Amino acid sequence: MQKLPFIYSSERAWRLSRHFAFWSLWFIFQLLLYSFSPSPVLQNQPFLHRILITLPEAVIYMVPSIFLAYSLMYLVIPGLVLPGHYLLAAISSLFLLLLTAGLSAGLSMTAVDYLRHRNASGFSPRIAAEEHPALYIQLGIAMLAGLRGSITVGGTAAAIKLMKCVYQKQETALLLAKEKLNAELQMLKAQLHPHFLFNTLNNIYSLTQDVPGKASAMVMGLSQLLRYILYECNRPLVPLEKELKMAGDYLRLEAMRYDEKLDISLQFPNVSGYLIAPLMLLPFIENAFKHGASQMTEQPWISLGITMESGLFSMKLINGKPQEAETTTWGIGIENVRKRLALIYPEQHTLEISDLQEIYIVNLKIKLSHDRDQQKI
């Protein structure tokens, strides 16, 4: 939902309400200003009477104010200021100010002067018969008075318009950044899914040559994992307990091809209510098999420990590797996870991968949100 729709919304109803409120306040200000002016005609009149007398003047002076405000808001600002033509914008604004002052002076010396003379005739014939100053003096005074009012209303209207434009520009930038983030995440997931599927199908293929029974069990396990990936991972966040179950299922699926030779140690907490971005753990577990267990001819082992404390998710994954193994070059899966962590959990995660002589160690910590926190957003 848009914040402060009365100020920023572009919907027709909000725009009409906003403009009506602005001009109503300006009209009331003008009316009060003219009612308290030290005009000889109005000096001895009751306040309500002065209001009624100056009401037509306030309406007339609204014309130049409206002209200047809308010229700035819908011509100068969008056409010159926002595109960066500042010199032309300044010249155009100065021209509009002078034009508005001239319009205000013309109305003052014709319609307003007529109304004031008529009112003076009714209240004080002596004042009405007094001579007026020279025409050029009247014109100068009227233009200065009109310029003063024009700067006030034009500056206020322009400031509101600029504030609204800046806000809309920021909202557009945030929307584009969000769309870019979603596109990058979808691209990373699209790369991750085939990577996982390719590895698992290779394992099943090797088993079909010798142990058909285990192969069928692996097909069943694979179908469950694919169901999770296809139907759960489309969401930006998934329950942590489902992600942990998927990790455990994958470990058991991979372990089936090692018979009893693979030593697996798992420590999973009993958690509920926390959310995590999907498929954050799978690439690390895949690597534990690809660069560790599958390379060891004697006693392959994997240790996976996960803790959850005060919203801080911690994973420590350790696996053995052959002593003669070369330094590992991490593949697309780990690079994808690094990017996703940076996009989804900026300043809220740490990832350390240690490639030691006989073991790999992965330490991952993420500050996770609770589902009740997400409901408040």
C-alpha positions as CSV (number, residue, x, y, z in Angstrom):
1,M,0.0,0.0,0.0
2,Q,1.4,3.4,-0.9
3,K,2.4,5.6,2.0
4,L,0.7,9.0,2.4
5,P,-1.6,8.7,-0.6
6,F,-3.1,12.1,-0.1
7,I,0.3,13.6,-0.9
8,Y,1.9,11.2,-3.4
9,S,-0.9,9.2,-5.0
10,S,-1.6,9.8,-8.7
11,E,-5.1,8.4,-8.6
12,R,-7.7,10.9,-9.8
13,A,-9.7,11.0,-6.5
14,W,-6.6,11.8,-4.4
15,R,-5.3,14.3,-6.9
16,L,-8.6,16.2,-6.9
17,S,-8.7,16.2,-3.1
18,R,-5.1,17.4,-2.9
19,H,-5.6,20.3,-5.3
20,F,-8.9,21.3,-3.7
21,A,-7.3,21.3,-0.3
22,F,-4.4,23.4,-1.5
23,W,-6.4,26.1,-3.2
24,S,-9.0,26.2,-0.4
25,L,-6.2,26.9,2.1
26,W,-4.7,29.5,-0.2
27,F,-8.1,31.2,-0.8
28,I,-8.8,31.4,3.0
29,F,-5.3,32.9,3.5
30,Q,-5.9,35.5,0.8
31,L,-9.4,36.3,2.2
32,L,-8.1,36.8,5.7
33,L,-5.1,38.9,4.5
34,Y,-7.3,41.3,2.6
35,S,-9.8,41.5,5.4
36,F,-7.2,42.7,7.8
37,S,-5.6,45.1,5.4
38,P,-5.5,48.7,6.6
39,S,-7.8,50.0,3.8
40,P,-9.6,53.2,4.7
41,V,-12.8,51.7,3.4
42,L,-12.7,48.7,5.7
43,Q,-11.2,50.3,8.8
44,N,-14.4,50.9,10.6
45,Q,-16.4,47.8,9.3
46,P,-17.1,44.7,11.4
47,F,-15.0,41.7,10.7
48,L,-17.7,39.6,9.1
49,H,-18.6,42.6,7.0
50,R,-15.0,43.0,5.8
51,I,-15.0,39.3,4.9
52,L,-18.0,39.7,2.7
53,I,-16.5,42.8,1.0
54,T,-13.1,41.3,0.2
55,L,-14.5,37.9,-0.9
56,P,-14.8,38.9,-4.6
57,E,-11.2,40.3,-4.5
58,A,-9.9,37.0,-3.1
59,V,-11.7,35.2,-5.9
60,I,-10.2,37.5,-8.6
61,Y,-6.7,37.2,-7.3
62,M,-6.9,33.4,-7.4
63,V,-6.7,33.6,-11.2
64,P,-3.0,34.7,-11.5
65,S,-2.1,32.4,-8.6
66,I,-3.6,29.4,-10.4
67,F,-2.0,30.4,-13.7
68,L,1.5,30.6,-12.1
69,A,1.2,27.4,-10.0
70,Y,0.0,25.2,-12.9
71,S,2.5,26.7,-15.3
72,L,5.3,25.8,-13.0
73,M,4.0,22.4,-12.0
74,Y,3.0,21.1,-15.4
75,L,5.3,23.0,-17.8
76,V,8.5,24.2,-16.2
77,I,9.2,21.4,-13.7
78,P,8.5,18.3,-15.9
79,G,9.6,19.9,-19.1
80,L,12.8,21.7,-18.0
81,V,13.8,21.1,-14.4
82,L,13.6,17.2,-14.4
83,P,15.4,16.8,-17.7
84,G,18.2,19.1,-16.3
85,H,17.7,22.3,-18.4
86,Y,18.2,24.5,-15.4
87,L,19.1,27.7,-17.2
88,L,16.0,27.6,-19.4
89,A,14.0,26.6,-16.3
90,A,15.2,29.7,-14.4
91,I,14.5,32.0,-17.4
92,S,11.1,30.5,-17.9
93,S,10.2,30.9,-14.2
94,L,11.3,34.5,-14.2
95,F,9.2,35.2,-17.3
96,L,6.2,33.5,-15.7
97,L,6.6,35.5,-12.5
98,L,6.6,38.8,-14.4
99,L,3.7,37.6,-16.5
100,T,1.8,36.7,-13.4
101,A,2.6,40.0,-11.8
102,G,1.3,41.8,-14.9
103,L,-1.8,39.8,-14.9
104,S,-2.4,40.4,-11.2
105,A,-1.7,44.2,-11.7
106,G,-4.2,44.3,-14.6
107,L,-6.9,42.6,-12.6
108,S,-6.1,44.9,-9.6
109,M,-6.4,48.1,-11.7
110,T,-9.6,47.0,-13.4
111,A,-12.0,44.6,-11.7
112,V,-10.6,45.0,-8.2
113,D,-10.3,48.8,-8.4
114,Y,-13.9,48.9,-9.7
115,L,-15.2,46.8,-6.7
116,R,-13.2,48.9,-4.2
117,H,-14.5,52.2,-5.7
118,R,-18.1,50.9,-5.6
119,N,-17.7,49.9,-2.0
120,A,-16.1,53.2,-1.1
121,S,-19.0,55.1,-2.7
122,G,-21.4,53.2,-0.5
123,F,-19.4,53.6,2.8
124,S,-17.6,56.8,2.3
125,P,-18.2,59.1,-0.6
126,R,-15.3,61.3,0.5
127,I,-12.8,58.5,0.2
128,A,-14.3,57.5,-3.2
129,A,-13.9,61.1,-4.5
130,E,-10.2,61.3,-3.6
131,E,-7.7,61.3,-6.5
132,H,-5.8,58.2,-7.2
133,P,-2.0,58.2,-7.7
134,A,-0.5,58.5,-11.1
135,L,-1.1,55.5,-13.4
136,Y,2.6,54.3,-13.5
137,I,2.7,54.4,-9.7
138,Q,-0.5,52.4,-9.4
139,L,0.9,49.9,-12.0
140,G,4.2,49.6,-10.1
141,I,2.5,49.0,-6.7
142,A,0.1,46.5,-8.2
143,M,2.9,44.6,-9.9
144,L,4.9,44.4,-6.7
145,A,1.9,43.3,-4.7
146,G,1.1,40.7,-7.4
147,L,4.7,39.5,-7.5
148,R,4.8,39.1,-3.8
149,G,1.8,36.8,-3.8
150,S,2.9,35.0,-6.9
151,I,6.3,34.1,-5.4
152,T,4.5,32.7,-2.3
153,V,2.0,30.5,-4.0
154,G,4.2,29.6,-7.0
155,G,7.1,28.6,-4.7
156,T,4.8,26.5,-2.5
157,A,3.2,24.7,-5.4
158,A,6.6,24.1,-7.1
159,A,8.1,22.7,-3.8
160,I,5.2,20.3,-3.4
161,K,5.5,19.2,-7.1
162,L,9.2,18.6,-6.8
163,M,8.8,16.7,-3.6
164,K,6.3,14.5,-5.3
165,C,8.5,14.0,-8.4
166,V,11.5,13.0,-6.2
167,Y,9.4,10.6,-4.3
168,Q,8.0,9.0,-7.4
169,K,11.5,8.7,-8.9
170,Q,12.7,7.0,-5.7
171,E,9.8,4.6,-5.8
172,T,10.5,3.8,-9.4
173,A,14.1,3.1,-8.6
174,L,13.2,0.9,-5.7
175,L,10.7,-1.0,-7.9
176,L,13.3,-1.5,-10.6
177,A,15.9,-2.7,-8.0
178,K,13.4,-5.1,-6.6
179,E,12.5,-6.5,-10.1
180,K,16.2,-6.8,-10.9
181,L,16.7,-8.7,-7.6
182,N,13.9,-11.0,-8.4
183,A,15.2,-11.6,-11.9
184,E,18.6,-12.4,-10.6
185,L,17.3,-14.8,-8.0
186,Q,15.1,-16.6,-10.5
187,M,18.2,-16.9,-12.8
188,L,20.3,-18.3,-10.0
189,K,17.6,-20.8,-9.1
190,A,17.2,-21.8,-12.7
191,Q,21.0,-22.6,-12.8
192,L,20.8,-24.4,-9.4
193,H,18.0,-26.8,-10.2
194,P,19.5,-28.5,-13.3
195,H,22.9,-28.7,-11.5
196,F,21.3,-30.7,-8.7
197,L,19.2,-32.8,-11.0
198,F,22.2,-33.6,-13.2
199,N,24.3,-34.8,-10.3
200,T,21.5,-37.0,-8.9
201,L,20.6,-38.6,-12.2
202,N,24.3,-39.5,-12.7
203,N,24.2,-41.3,-9.4
204,I,21.0,-43.2,-10.2
205,Y,22.4,-44.2,-13.6
206,S,25.5,-45.7,-12.1
207,L,23.3,-47.8,-9.7
208,T,21.0,-49.1,-12.4
209,Q,23.9,-51.0,-13.8
210,D,24.4,-53.1,-10.6
211,V,21.7,-52.5,-8.0
212,P,18.3,-52.0,-9.5
213,G,16.5,-52.1,-6.1
214,K,18.4,-49.2,-4.7
215,A,18.0,-47.3,-8.0
216,S,14.2,-47.5,-7.7
217,A,14.4,-46.2,-4.1
218,M,16.6,-43.4,-5.3
219,V,14.0,-42.5,-8.0
220,M,11.4,-42.3,-5.3
221,G,13.6,-40.1,-3.2
222,L,14.4,-37.9,-6.1
223,S,10.7,-37.4,-6.9
224,Q,10.2,-36.1,-3.4
225,L,13.1,-33.7,-3.7
226,L,11.9,-32.5,-7.1
227,R,8.4,-31.9,-5.6
228,Y,9.9,-29.7,-3.0
229,I,11.9,-27.8,-5.5
230,L,9.1,-27.3,-8.0
231,Y,6.3,-26.5,-5.5
232,E,8.0,-25.0,-2.5
233,C,11.0,-23.2,-3.9
234,N,8.9,-20.7,-6.0
235,R,8.4,-18.7,-2.8
236,P,11.0,-16.2,-1.7
237,L,11.1,-17.9,1.8
238,V,10.3,-21.3,3.0
239,P,9.9,-22.8,6.5
240,L,13.3,-23.8,7.9
241,E,12.0,-27.2,8.9
242,K,11.2,-28.0,5.3
243,E,14.6,-26.9,4.1
244,L,16.2,-29.1,6.8
245,K,14.1,-32.1,5.8
246,M,15.1,-31.6,2.2
247,A,18.8,-31.5,3.2
248,G,18.4,-34.7,5.3
249,D,16.5,-36.5,2.4
250,Y,19.2,-35.5,0.0
251,L,21.9,-36.8,2.3
252,R,20.2,-40.1,2.7
253,L,19.6,-40.3,-1.1
254,E,23.3,-39.8,-1.8
255,A,24.3,-42.2,1.0
256,M,22.4,-45.1,-0.6
257,R,25.1,-45.6,-3.3
258,Y,27.8,-45.9,-0.6
259,D,26.3,-49.0,1.1
260,E,27.6,-48.9,4.6
261,K,30.9,-47.3,3.8
262,L,29.8,-43.7,4.3
263,D,29.9,-42.3,7.8
264,I,27.3,-39.6,8.2
265,S,26.8,-37.5,11.4
266,L,23.7,-35.3,11.4
267,Q,22.6,-32.9,14.2
268,F,19.4,-31.0,13.3
269,P,17.5,-28.8,15.8
270,N,13.8,-29.0,16.3
271,V,12.7,-25.6,15.0
272,S,9.4,-24.1,13.8
273,G,8.3,-20.7,12.6
274,Y,11.6,-19.6,11.1
275,L,11.9,-18.8,7.4
276,I,14.9,-19.2,5.0
277,A,15.5,-18.7,1.3
278,P,15.1,-22.1,-0.4
279,L,18.0,-24.2,-1.6
280,M,20.7,-22.5,0.5
281,L,22.1,-25.7,2.0
282,L,22.0,-28.1,-1.0
283,P,25.1,-26.8,-2.9
284,F,27.3,-27.2,0.2
285,I,26.0,-30.8,0.7
286,E,26.5,-31.6,-2.9
287,N,30.1,-30.4,-2.7
288,A,30.7,-32.5,0.4
289,F,30.0,-35.6,-1.8
290,K,31.5,-34.3,-5.1
291,H,34.9,-33.1,-3.6
292,G,35.0,-35.3,-0.5
293,A,33.1,-38.6,-0.1
294,S,33.2,-39.5,-3.8
295,Q,37.0,-39.0,-3.9
296,M,37.9,-41.0,-0.9
297,T,38.5,-44.7,-1.3
298,E,38.6,-45.5,2.4
299,Q,36.2,-44.4,5.1
300,P,34.4,-41.4,3.5
301,W,32.7,-39.3,6.1
302,I,30.5,-36.2,6.4
303,S,29.5,-34.3,9.5
304,L,26.6,-31.8,9.4
305,G,25.7,-29.8,12.5
306,I,23.0,-27.2,12.5
307,T,21.9,-25.0,15.5
308,M,19.3,-22.2,15.9
309,E,19.6,-19.7,18.6
310,S,17.7,-16.4,18.9
311,G,17.1,-16.3,15.2
312,L,20.7,-17.0,14.3
313,F,21.0,-20.0,12.0
314,S,24.4,-21.7,12.1
315,M,25.6,-24.6,9.9
316,K,28.9,-26.3,10.2
317,L,29.6,-28.9,7.5
318,I,32.8,-30.9,7.6
319,N,33.8,-33.6,5.2
320,G,37.0,-35.6,4.6
321,K,39.0,-35.5,1.4
322,P,41.9,-37.4,0.0
323,Q,45.3,-36.2,1.2
324,E,46.5,-35.9,-2.4
325,A,43.6,-33.8,-3.5
326,E,44.3,-30.5,-5.2
327,T,42.9,-27.2,-4.0
328,T,39.3,-27.1,-4.9
329,T,37.8,-24.8,-7.5
330,W,34.3,-24.2,-6.4
331,G,31.7,-24.7,-9.1
332,I,28.5,-22.8,-10.1
333,G,26.5,-24.1,-7.1
334,I,28.7,-22.4,-4.5
335,E,29.0,-19.2,-6.5
336,N,25.3,-19.0,-6.9
337,V,24.8,-19.4,-3.1
338,R,27.3,-16.6,-2.5
339,K,25.4,-14.3,-4.8
340,R,22.0,-15.2,-3.3
341,L,23.3,-14.6,0.2
342,A,24.6,-11.2,-0.8
343,L,21.2,-10.3,-2.4
344,I,18.9,-11.8,0.2
345,Y,20.8,-11.4,3.4
346,P,23.1,-8.3,3.0
347,E,24.9,-7.6,6.3
348,Q,23.0,-10.5,7.9
349,H,25.2,-13.5,7.1
350,T,28.8,-14.8,7.2
351,L,30.2,-17.6,5.1
352,E,33.6,-19.2,5.6
353,I,34.9,-22.1,3.5
354,S,38.2,-23.6,4.6
355,D,40.1,-26.0,2.3
356,L,42.5,-27.7,4.6
357,Q,44.9,-30.6,4.0
358,E,42.5,-33.4,4.9
359,I,39.1,-31.8,5.4
360,Y,36.8,-29.2,4.0
361,I,34.9,-26.9,6.5
362,V,31.9,-24.8,5.7
363,N,30.7,-22.3,8.4
364,L,27.5,-20.5,7.5
365,K,25.6,-18.2,9.7
366,I,22.4,-16.3,8.7
367,K,20.1,-14.1,10.7
368,L,16.6,-15.5,9.9
369,S,13.2,-13.9,10.2
370,H,10.3,-15.5,12.0
371,D,7.0,-16.0,10.2
372,R,5.2,-13.7,12.6
373,D,7.7,-10.9,11.7
374,Q,6.8,-11.4,8.0
375,Q,3.1,-11.1,8.7
376,K,3.7,-7.7,10.1
377,I,5.4,-6.4,7.0
